[in-house]
Amino acid sequence: MLWWVLFLLVLVILSFLSQLGILFTMQIKSPYLFATIINIMILGCIVGVVVRILKRTRKKEKETLMLKVKELEEKLKAKEEENRS
């Protein structure tokens, strides 16, 4: 996840410099194409980070629910043993 954020930071800096016209001062025929490519890469990184965050959140929710189910099963077993006695 850290690598995604660092790569995103580099792309944002490159995009900023590209929009200022500092990055592509060489005689490149279409600097807007490079700016567009950088913006698409930024969008891809943002989507990747968001998807990873959502997966981790869902995984934590599943783990929490599984622990809750185990606790309830243990309580049910204890109640059943009490009723048998």
FITIPA-449075 format. One record per residue: x, y, z of N, C-alpha, C in turn; residue number from 0. Coordinates in nm, 2 decimals, padded with zeros to 4 digits, always signed. Example, Ala and Ser with C-alpha at 12.3 -4.5 7.8 and 13.67 -1.06 7.14 Angstrom:
<atoms>
<n.c1=+01.32 n.c2=-00.57 n.c3=+00.78 ca.c1=+01.23 ca.c2=-00.45 ca.c3=+00.78 c.c1=+01.32 c.c2=-00.33 c.c3=+00.78 seq=0> $
<n.c1=+01.28 n.c2=-00.22 n.c3=+00.71 ca.c1=+01.37 ca.c2=-00.11 ca.c3=+00.71 c.c1=+01.29 c.c2=+00.00 c.c3=+00.79 seq=1> $
</atoms>
This chain:
<atoms>
<n.c1=+00.08 n.c2=-00.12 n.c3=+00.00 ca.c1=+00.00 ca.c2=+00.00 ca.c3=+00.00 c.c1=+00.09 c.c2=+00.12 c.c3=+00.00 seq=0> $
<n.c1=+00.20 n.c2=+00.12 n.c3=+00.07 ca.c1=+00.29 ca.c2=+00.23 ca.c3=+00.08 c.c1=+00.34 c.c2=+00.26 c.c3=-00.06 seq=1> $
<n.c1=+00.37 n.c2=+00.16 n.c3=-00.13 ca.c1=+00.43 ca.c2=+00.18 ca.c3=-00.27 c.c1=+00.33 c.c2=+00.25 c.c3=-00.36 seq=2> $
<n.c1=+00.20 n.c2=+00.21 n.c3=-00.35 ca.c1=+00.10 ca.c2=+00.28 ca.c3=-00.42 c.c1=+00.10 c.c2=+00.43 c.c3=-00.39 seq=3> $
<n.c1=+00.10 n.c2=+00.46 n.c3=-00.27 ca.c1=+00.10 ca.c2=+00.60 ca.c3=-00.23 c.c1=+00.22 c.c2=+00.68 c.c3=-00.27 seq=4> $
<n.c1=+00.34 n.c2=+00.62 n.c3=-00.26 ca.c1=+00.46 ca.c2=+00.68 ca.c3=-00.31 c.c1=+00.46 c.c2=+00.70 c.c3=-00.46 seq=5> $
<n.c1=+00.41 n.c2=+00.60 n.c3=-00.53 ca.c1=+00.40 ca.c2=+00.61 ca.c3=-00.68 c.c1=+00.30 c.c2=+00.72 c.c3=-00.72 seq=6> $
<n.c1=+00.19 n.c2=+00.73 n.c3=-00.64 ca.c1=+00.09 ca.c2=+00.83 ca.c3=-00.67 c.c1=+00.15 c.c2=+00.97 c.c3=-00.64 seq=7> $
<n.c1=+00.23 n.c2=+00.98 n.c3=-00.54 ca.c1=+00.29 ca.c2=+01.11 ca.c3=-00.51 c.c1=+00.38 c.c2=+01.16 c.c3=-00.62 seq=8> $
<n.c1=+00.46 n.c2=+01.06 n.c3=-00.67 ca.c1=+00.55 ca.c2=+01.10 ca.c3=-00.78 c.c1=+00.47 c.c2=+01.14 c.c3=-00.91 seq=9> $
<n.c1=+00.36 n.c2=+01.06 n.c3=-00.93 ca.c1=+00.28 ca.c2=+01.10 ca.c3=-01.05 c.c1=+00.21 c.c2=+01.24 c.c3=-01.03 seq=10> $
<n.c1=+00.17 n.c2=+01.27 n.c3=-00.91 ca.c1=+00.11 ca.c2=+01.40 ca.c3=-00.89 c.c1=+00.21 c.c2=+01.51 c.c3=-00.91 seq=11> $
<n.c1=+00.33 n.c2=+01.49 n.c3=-00.86 ca.c1=+00.44 ca.c2=+01.59 ca.c3=-00.88 c.c1=+00.47 c.c2=+01.61 c.c3=-01.03 seq=12> $
<n.c1=+00.48 n.c2=+01.49 n.c3=-01.10 ca.c1=+00.50 ca.c2=+01.50 ca.c3=-01.25 c.c1=+00.39 c.c2=+01.57 c.c3=-01.32 seq=13> $
<n.c1=+00.27 n.c2=+01.54 n.c3=-01.28 ca.c1=+00.15 ca.c2=+01.61 ca.c3=-01.34 c.c1=+00.15 c.c2=+01.76 c.c3=-01.32 seq=14> $
<n.c1=+00.19 n.c2=+01.80 n.c3=-01.20 ca.c1=+00.19 ca.c2=+01.94 ca.c3=-01.16 c.c1=+00.30 c.c2=+02.01 c.c3=-01.25 seq=15> $
<n.c1=+00.42 n.c2=+01.95 n.c3=-01.26 ca.c1=+00.53 ca.c2=+02.01 ca.c3=-01.34 c.c1=+00.49 c.c2=+02.01 c.c3=-01.48 seq=16> $
<n.c1=+00.42 n.c2=+01.91 n.c3=-01.53 ca.c1=+00.37 ca.c2=+01.90 ca.c3=-01.67 c.c1=+00.28 c.c2=+02.02 c.c3=-01.70 seq=17> $
<n.c1=+00.18 n.c2=+02.04 n.c3=-01.61 ca.c1=+00.08 ca.c2=+02.15 ca.c3=-01.63 c.c1=+00.15 c.c2=+02.28 c.c3=-01.62 seq=18> $
<n.c1=+00.26 n.c2=+02.30 n.c3=-01.55 ca.c1=+00.33 ca.c2=+02.43 ca.c3=-01.54 c.c1=+00.41 c.c2=+02.45 c.c3=-01.67 seq=19> $
<n.c1=+00.44 n.c2=+02.34 n.c3=-01.74 ca.c1=+00.52 ca.c2=+02.35 ca.c3=-01.86 c.c1=+00.67 c.c2=+02.33 c.c3=-01.83 seq=20> $
<n.c1=+00.70 n.c2=+02.30 n.c3=-01.71 ca.c1=+00.84 ca.c2=+02.29 ca.c3=-01.67 c.c1=+00.90 c.c2=+02.15 c.c3=-01.71 seq=21> $
<n.c1=+00.81 n.c2=+02.05 n.c3=-01.70 ca.c1=+00.86 ca.c2=+01.91 ca.c3=-01.72 c.c1=+00.90 c.c2=+01.88 c.c3=-01.86 seq=22> $
<n.c1=+00.82 n.c2=+01.93 n.c3=-01.95 ca.c1=+00.84 ca.c2=+01.89 ca.c3=-02.09 c.c1=+00.89 c.c2=+02.02 c.c3=-02.17 seq=23> $
<n.c1=+01.00 n.c2=+02.07 n.c3=-02.13 ca.c1=+01.05 ca.c2=+02.19 ca.c3=-02.20 c.c1=+01.13 c.c2=+02.15 c.c3=-02.33 seq=24> $
<n.c1=+01.16 n.c2=+02.02 n.c3=-02.34 ca.c1=+01.22 ca.c2=+01.98 ca.c3=-02.47 c.c1=+01.12 c.c2=+01.99 c.c3=-02.58 seq=25> $
<n.c1=+01.17 n.c2=+01.97 n.c3=-02.70 ca.c1=+01.08 ca.c2=+01.98 ca.c3=-02.81 c.c1=+01.00 c.c2=+01.85 c.c3=-02.84 seq=26> $
<n.c1=+00.90 n.c2=+01.83 n.c3=-02.75 ca.c1=+00.82 ca.c2=+01.72 ca.c3=-02.76 c.c1=+00.69 c.c2=+01.76 c.c3=-02.84 seq=27> $
<n.c1=+00.65 n.c2=+01.68 n.c3=-02.94 ca.c1=+00.55 ca.c2=+01.73 ca.c3=-03.03 c.c1=+00.41 c.c2=+01.75 c.c3=-02.95 seq=28> $
<n.c1=+00.38 n.c2=+01.66 n.c3=-02.86 ca.c1=+00.25 ca.c2=+01.67 ca.c3=-02.79 c.c1=+00.27 c.c2=+01.65 c.c3=-02.64 seq=29> $
<n.c1=+00.30 n.c2=+01.76 n.c3=-02.57 ca.c1=+00.31 ca.c2=+01.75 ca.c3=-02.42 c.c1=+00.18 c.c2=+01.72 c.c3=-02.36 seq=30> $
<n.c1=+00.07 n.c2=+01.75 n.c3=-02.43 ca.c1=-00.06 ca.c2=+01.72 ca.c3=-02.37 c.c1=-00.09 c.c2=+01.57 c.c3=-02.36 seq=31> $
<n.c1=-00.03 n.c2=+01.50 n.c3=-02.46 ca.c1=-00.04 ca.c2=+01.35 ca.c3=-02.45 c.c1=+00.02 c.c2=+01.29 c.c3=-02.33 seq=32> $
<n.c1=+00.14 n.c2=+01.34 n.c3=-02.30 ca.c1=+00.21 ca.c2=+01.30 ca.c3=-02.18 c.c1=+00.14 c.c2=+01.34 c.c3=-02.05 seq=33> $
<n.c1=+00.08 n.c2=+01.45 n.c3=-02.05 ca.c1=+00.00 ca.c2=+01.50 ca.c3=-01.93 c.c1=-00.12 c.c2=+01.41 c.c3=-01.92 seq=34> $
<n.c1=-00.18 n.c2=+01.37 n.c3=-02.03 ca.c1=-00.30 ca.c2=+01.28 ca.c3=-02.02 c.c1=-00.26 c.c2=+01.15 c.c3=-01.97 seq=35> $
<n.c1=-00.15 n.c2=+01.09 n.c3=-02.02 ca.c1=-00.10 ca.c2=+00.96 ca.c3=-01.97 c.c1=-00.07 c.c2=+00.97 c.c3=-01.82 seq=36> $
<n.c1=-00.01 n.c2=+01.07 n.c3=-01.78 ca.c1=+00.02 ca.c2=+01.09 ca.c3=-01.63 c.c1=-00.11 c.c2=+01.09 c.c3=-01.55 seq=37> $
<n.c1=-00.21 n.c2=+01.17 n.c3=-01.60 ca.c1=-00.34 ca.c2=+01.18 ca.c3=-01.53 c.c1=-00.41 c.c2=+01.04 c.c3=-01.53 seq=38> $
<n.c1=-00.40 n.c2=+00.97 n.c3=-01.64 ca.c1=-00.46 ca.c2=+00.83 ca.c3=-01.64 c.c1=-00.39 c.c2=+00.74 c.c3=-01.54 seq=39> $
<n.c1=-00.26 n.c2=+00.75 n.c3=-01.53 ca.c1=-00.19 ca.c2=+00.67 ca.c3=-01.43 c.c1=-00.22 c.c2=+00.71 c.c3=-01.29 seq=40> $
<n.c1=-00.24 n.c2=+00.84 n.c3=-01.27 ca.c1=-00.29 ca.c2=+00.89 ca.c3=-01.13 c.c1=-00.42 c.c2=+00.83 c.c3=-01.10 seq=41> $
<n.c1=-00.51 n.c2=+00.83 n.c3=-01.20 ca.c1=-00.65 ca.c2=+00.77 ca.c3=-01.17 c.c1=-00.64 c.c2=+00.62 c.c3=-01.14 seq=42> $
<n.c1=-00.55 n.c2=+00.55 n.c3=-01.22 ca.c1=-00.53 ca.c2=+00.41 ca.c3=-01.19 c.c1=-00.48 c.c2=+00.38 c.c3=-01.05 seq=43> $
<n.c1=-00.38 n.c2=+00.46 n.c3=-01.01 ca.c1=-00.33 ca.c2=+00.45 ca.c3=-00.87 c.c1=-00.44 c.c2=+00.47 c.c3=-00.76 seq=44> $
<n.c1=-00.52 n.c2=+00.58 n.c3=-00.79 ca.c1=-00.62 ca.c2=+00.61 ca.c3=-00.69 c.c1=-00.72 c.c2=+00.50 c.c3=-00.68 seq=45> $
<n.c1=-00.76 n.c2=+00.44 n.c3=-00.80 ca.c1=-00.85 ca.c2=+00.33 ca.c3=-00.80 c.c1=-00.79 c.c2=+00.21 c.c3=-00.73 seq=46> $
<n.c1=-00.66 n.c2=+00.18 n.c3=-00.75 ca.c1=-00.60 ca.c2=+00.07 ca.c3=-00.68 c.c1=-00.59 c.c2=+00.09 c.c3=-00.53 seq=47> $
<n.c1=-00.57 n.c2=+00.21 n.c3=-00.48 ca.c1=-00.56 ca.c2=+00.23 ca.c3=-00.34 c.c1=-00.70 c.c2=+00.22 c.c3=-00.28 seq=48> $
<n.c1=-00.80 n.c2=+00.27 n.c3=-00.35 ca.c1=-00.94 ca.c2=+00.26 ca.c3=-00.29 c.c1=-00.98 c.c2=+00.11 c.c3=-00.29 seq=49> $
<n.c1=-00.95 n.c2=+00.04 n.c3=-00.39 ca.c1=-00.99 ca.c2=-00.10 ca.c3=-00.40 c.c1=-00.92 c.c2=-00.18 c.c3=-00.28 seq=50> $
<n.c1=-00.80 n.c2=-00.15 n.c3=-00.26 ca.c1=-00.73 ca.c2=-00.22 ca.c3=-00.15 c.c1=-00.78 c.c2=-00.18 c.c3=-00.02 seq=51> $
<n.c1=-00.82 n.c2=-00.06 n.c3=+00.00 ca.c1=-00.87 ca.c2=-00.02 ca.c3=+00.13 c.c1=-01.01 c.c2=-00.09 c.c3=+00.15 seq=52> $
<n.c1=-01.09 n.c2=-00.09 n.c3=+00.05 ca.c1=-01.22 ca.c2=-00.16 ca.c3=+00.06 c.c1=-01.20 c.c2=-00.31 c.c3=+00.09 seq=53> $
<n.c1=-01.11 n.c2=-00.37 n.c3=+00.03 ca.c1=-01.08 ca.c2=-00.52 ca.c3=+00.05 c.c1=-01.04 c.c2=-00.54 c.c3=+00.20 seq=54> $
<n.c1=-00.95 n.c2=-00.45 n.c3=+00.25 ca.c1=-00.91 ca.c2=-00.47 ca.c3=+00.38 c.c1=-01.02 c.c2=-00.44 c.c3=+00.48 seq=55> $
<n.c1=-01.11 n.c2=-00.35 n.c3=+00.45 ca.c1=-01.22 ca.c2=-00.32 ca.c3=+00.54 c.c1=-01.31 c.c2=-00.43 c.c3=+00.54 seq=56> $
<n.c1=-01.34 n.c2=-00.49 n.c3=+00.43 ca.c1=-01.43 ca.c2=-00.61 ca.c3=+00.42 c.c1=-01.37 c.c2=-00.73 c.c3=+00.50 seq=57> $
<n.c1=-01.24 n.c2=-00.74 n.c3=+00.48 ca.c1=-01.17 ca.c2=-00.85 ca.c3=+00.55 c.c1=-01.18 c.c2=-00.84 c.c3=+00.70 seq=58> $
<n.c1=-01.17 n.c2=-00.72 n.c3=+00.75 ca.c1=-01.18 ca.c2=-00.69 ca.c3=+00.89 c.c1=-01.32 c.c2=-00.72 c.c3=+00.94 seq=59> $
<n.c1=-01.42 n.c2=-00.68 n.c3=+00.86 ca.c1=-01.56 ca.c2=-00.70 ca.c3=+00.89 c.c1=-01.59 c.c2=-00.85 c.c3=+00.90 seq=60> $
<n.c1=-01.53 n.c2=-00.92 n.c3=+00.81 ca.c1=-01.55 ca.c2=-01.07 ca.c3=+00.81 c.c1=-01.49 c.c2=-01.13 c.c3=+00.93 seq=61> $
<n.c1=-01.37 n.c2=-01.09 n.c3=+00.96 ca.c1=-01.30 ca.c2=-01.14 ca.c3=+01.08 c.c1=-01.38 c.c2=-01.11 c.c3=+01.21 seq=62> $
<n.c1=-01.43 n.c2=-00.99 n.c3=+01.22 ca.c1=-01.51 ca.c2=-00.95 ca.c3=+01.33 c.c1=-01.64 c.c2=-01.03 c.c3=+01.34 seq=63> $
<n.c1=-01.71 n.c2=-01.05 n.c3=+01.23 ca.c1=-01.83 ca.c2=-01.14 ca.c3=+01.23 c.c1=-01.80 c.c2=-01.28 c.c3=+01.27 seq=64> $
<n.c1=-01.68 n.c2=-01.33 n.c3=+01.22 ca.c1=-01.65 ca.c2=-01.47 ca.c3=+01.25 c.c1=-01.62 c.c2=-01.49 c.c3=+01.40 seq=65> $
<n.c1=-01.55 n.c2=-01.39 n.c3=+01.46 ca.c1=-01.53 ca.c2=-01.39 ca.c3=+01.60 c.c1=-01.66 c.c2=-01.39 c.c3=+01.68 seq=66> $
<n.c1=-01.75 n.c2=-01.30 n.c3=+01.64 ca.c1=-01.88 ca.c2=-01.29 ca.c3=+01.70 c.c1=-01.96 c.c2=-01.42 c.c3=+01.69 seq=67> $
<n.c1=-01.95 n.c2=-01.49 n.c3=+01.58 ca.c1=-02.02 ca.c2=-01.62 ca.c3=+01.56 c.c1=-01.96 c.c2=-01.72 c.c3=+01.65 seq=68> $
<n.c1=-01.83 n.c2=-01.73 n.c3=+01.66 ca.c1=-01.77 ca.c2=-01.82 ca.c3=+01.75 c.c1=-01.81 c.c2=-01.80 c.c3=+01.90 seq=69> $
<n.c1=-01.81 n.c2=-01.67 n.c3=+01.94 ca.c1=-01.85 ca.c2=-01.64 ca.c3=+02.08 c.c1=-02.00 c.c2=-01.68 c.c3=+02.10 seq=70> $
<n.c1=-02.08 n.c2=-01.66 n.c3=+02.01 ca.c1=-02.22 ca.c2=-01.70 ca.c3=+02.02 c.c1=-02.24 c.c2=-01.85 c.c3=+02.02 seq=71> $
<n.c1=-02.16 n.c2=-01.92 n.c3=+01.94 ca.c1=-02.16 ca.c2=-02.07 ca.c3=+01.94 c.c1=-02.12 c.c2=-02.12 c.c3=+02.08 seq=72> $
<n.c1=-02.01 n.c2=-02.06 n.c3=+02.14 ca.c1=-01.97 ca.c2=-02.10 ca.c3=+02.27 c.c1=-02.07 c.c2=-02.08 c.c3=+02.38 seq=73> $
<n.c1=-02.14 n.c2=-01.96 n.c3=+02.37 ca.c1=-02.25 ca.c2=-01.93 ca.c3=+02.46 c.c1=-02.36 c.c2=-02.03 c.c3=+02.45 seq=74> $
<n.c1=-02.40 n.c2=-02.07 n.c3=+02.32 ca.c1=-02.50 ca.c2=-02.16 ca.c3=+02.30 c.c1=-02.47 c.c2=-02.30 c.c3=+02.35 seq=75> $
<n.c1=-02.34 n.c2=-02.34 n.c3=+02.33 ca.c1=-02.30 ca.c2=-02.47 ca.c3=+02.39 c.c1=-02.31 c.c2=-02.47 c.c3=+02.54 seq=76> $
<n.c1=-02.27 n.c2=-02.36 n.c3=+02.60 ca.c1=-02.27 ca.c2=-02.35 ca.c3=+02.75 c.c1=-02.42 c.c2=-02.35 c.c3=+02.80 seq=77> $
<n.c1=-02.51 n.c2=-02.29 n.c3=+02.73 ca.c1=-02.65 ca.c2=-02.29 ca.c3=+02.76 c.c1=-02.71 c.c2=-02.43 c.c3=+02.75 seq=78> $
<n.c1=-02.67 n.c2=-02.50 n.c3=+02.64 ca.c1=-02.72 ca.c2=-02.64 ca.c3=+02.62 c.c1=-02.67 c.c2=-02.73 c.c3=+02.73 seq=79> $
<n.c1=-02.55 n.c2=-02.71 n.c3=+02.77 ca.c1=-02.49 ca.c2=-02.79 ca.c3=+02.88 c.c1=-02.56 c.c2=-02.76 c.c3=+03.01 seq=80> $
<n.c1=-02.59 n.c2=-02.64 n.c3=+03.04 ca.c1=-02.67 ca.c2=-02.60 ca.c3=+03.16 c.c1=-02.81 c.c2=-02.66 c.c3=+03.16 seq=81> $
<n.c1=-02.87 n.c2=-02.66 n.c3=+03.04 ca.c1=-03.01 ca.c2=-02.72 ca.c3=+03.03 c.c1=-03.01 c.c2=-02.87 c.c3=+03.05 seq=82> $
<n.c1=-02.90 n.c2=-02.94 n.c3=+03.01 ca.c1=-02.89 ca.c2=-03.08 ca.c3=+03.03 c.c1=-02.87 c.c2=-03.12 c.c3=+03.17 seq=83> $
<n.c1=-02.80 n.c2=-03.03 n.c3=+03.24 ca.c1=-02.77 ca.c2=-03.07 ca.c3=+03.38 c.c1=-02.88 c.c2=-03.06 c.c3=+03.48 seq=84> $
</atoms>
